[in-house]
Amino acid sequence: MPISDTKPEIAEMQIQLFRSMTGGQRVLMGMEMSLLSREFTKAGIRREHPDWSEREVILELLRLAFFPKPLPAWMR
């Protein structure tokens, strides 16, 4: 059984809400969640590296998303 902090009646309401959405609405919500997650990640990078430029922050975001190791030289 999955662990959840959401009460069963609230989880059911969420399921019904998602089912009532069109495909386009669900895609839009997913895109918005992705953008929000990206902004949270960038904020964390900025907090850890306040002296970094926006370019350095974005490169670190890309590294975290796509590369387990530091970015290759051609991307720096």
Rosetta blueprint (number, residue, H / E / L):
1 M L
2 P L
3 I L
4 S L
5 D L
6 T L
7 K L
8 P H
9 E H
10 I H
11 A H
12 E H
13 M H
14 Q H
15 I H
16 Q H
17 L H
18 F H
19 R H
20 S H
21 M L
22 T L
23 G H
24 G H
25 Q H
26 R H
27 V H
28 L H
29 M H
30 G H
31 M H
32 E H
33 M H
34 S H
35 L H
36 L H
37 S H
38 R H
39 E H
40 F H
41 T H
42 K H
43 A H
44 G H
45 I H
46 R H
47 R H
48 E H
49 H L
50 P L
51 D L
52 W L
53 S L
54 E H
55 R H
56 E H
57 V H
58 I H
59 L H
60 E H
61 L H
62 L H
63 R H
64 L H
65 A H
66 F H
67 F L
68 P L
69 K L
70 P L
71 L L
72 P L
73 A H
74 W H
75 M H
76 R L
